Amino acid sequence: MAGERVRASDEEREQYANMMRAGMTEGRLTLEEGEERLAQVYAAKFRDELPPLTADLPEGGRRGLHETPEAREQFARDGRRHLFGHAGFVAVVAAALTGLWALSGAHFFWPAIPLFFMVFGLARHARWRAYGGHPRFGRGPWGHHHGHGRGDWGRGPWGAASDQKQGWSR
């Protein structure tokens, strides 16, 4: 039946509770509001009871989840893993291309052309990581939002104040 409500899992309730805690930590919710909403989160039986509790928080409370110390630590671990994976891929492809070049007997070191672009991409990846940014979160090396990954493609690069001056809206 299409009209049946779906029960919320413990994991879903815990995710919403973490959003509430993040909202309290950021100062968006007072201690009393946060505790009241936490009680409602843990008392919720159905999924449709949870989103209204975080509707007044930025991005429905999801932004706060990405800004917790645990999320930042996980992001740093994932970023290192992705960077090392990218470097490993470049090394394997470099070895394969160099082997093909040696077998071909060509005088010109033609693998230099694709390797240049691959190393340039790896350096760009490392630079984004060094400045605390990642295309997933849309932070550039200078700390402003570029709009990648959050559906904000029409946003200006200098934030909401600039967008309002330009007449852009979300």
N, C-alpha and C positions, 0 to 999 in steps of 0.2 A: 504494500500500500504506500502511496506517495505521501500521505498526510501524517505518517508516523514519525514521532520524534526519536532522535538517536541519543542514546545515553552517552554521557561524557566519561572518558577513561580517567584513571588516576594521573596518567602522564599529561593529559590535556589540562586537568585542573592544576597540576604543578606548574605547567608552563604559564598559565594565567596568574598563578600566585607569584611567580618570578617577575612577571610584568608589573604586578602591583608593588612588589618590593623595590623594583627599579624606579618606579614612579615616586615612591616614598623617598628613596635615596636622592633622587634628583630634586626633591622639594616640590614636585608637582601635586603631590597628595600630602595632606597633613597626616600625622600619626593616627589620629582618630578615624579619618576617612579611609586610610589604608587598612587599618585593622577591621573596620566594618566591611570593606569590600573583600578582604581576605576571608572573612567568615562566610560571606556570600559565595565566594569561589568554591570553598571546600564543601559548602552545603548544596551546590548545584548538582542536579541529577542529569540534566540534559545539555547537549552542546549549545543549543540556541540561548541558553541562559548566561553563557560566559562572555561573548563579545560585547554586550551592552555595558559590562563592568569596566571595560577599558576603552570604550568609544571616545571618551574625551581626552585621552592621552595621545601624544604624537604617534602617528602611524598605527593607531589602535593599540599602543603599548609595545609594539614590536621594536621600535627604535631603542627603547631602554634596555631590551635584552642584549642588543649588540654592544652596548656601552658599559656593561658590567665588567669587573676585573676578570672574572672567569672567561667571558666571551673574548676579551682582548688577549688573554693568555692563549686560548684555543686558536685564535686568529694568528697569533705569532707562530705557534707550532705548525699550523697548516701552511703558513707562508714559507717557512723554512723548508718544509717538506716539498712544496711545489717548486721552490727555487732549485733545490738539489735535484729534483726530478727533471726539471728543465735543463740543468747543466749536464746531467747524465745523458739525456737524449741528444744534446748537441755533441757531446764527446763520442757517442756511439756513431752518429751520422758522420762526424768528422773522420773517424777511423775507417768507416765503410767507404766514404768518398775518396780518401787518400789511398786505400787499397785498390779501388777501381782505377784511380789515376795511375798507380804503379803498374797495374796489369795492362793498362792501355798503351803504355809506352809513349804517351804524349809528352812533348817538350814543355808545353805551357801548363802550369799548375792550375787547371781549370776548376778544381774544387774550391779555390780561393773565393770565387764569386758567390756561390750559395753559402759558404761558411761565413763570409763577411756579414751577410744579412742575418744568419742564425746567431752569430756572436753579438751583433747589434741588438737583436731581440732579447737575448739573454741579459745584456747590459741594461737594457730598458727595464726589464723585469726586476733586476737587482736594484736599480735606482728607485723604482716605485716602492719596493719593499723597504729600502733604507729610509725613505721619507715618511714611512708609516702609512702609505697609501696602497690601495689595491683597486683595480677596476670594479670589483664586486661592490665595494662600498663607495666608490666614486670620489675618493680623495686624491688630489694631485700632489705633486712634490711641494707645492706652496700652501697646502692646507685648504684650498677651496674646493667646492663641489663642482664636478664636471658633468654630473647627471647620468653616469653610467650605472646600470644595474637596478635602478629604482623606478623606472618609468617616468623620469623627469627630463626627457630629451629636449623639451622646449625651454628649459631653464637657462638663465645666463650664468656665466662662470663665476660671478662675484657674489652670489647669494640672493636672498629674497629682497633686500633693500634695493639692489641694483635692478632686479626684475620689476619692482614696482615703479621705479623711475622710468624704465623702458616701456612700461605699459603691459608687461607680461604677467600672466597669472598662472597659478598651478593647474 
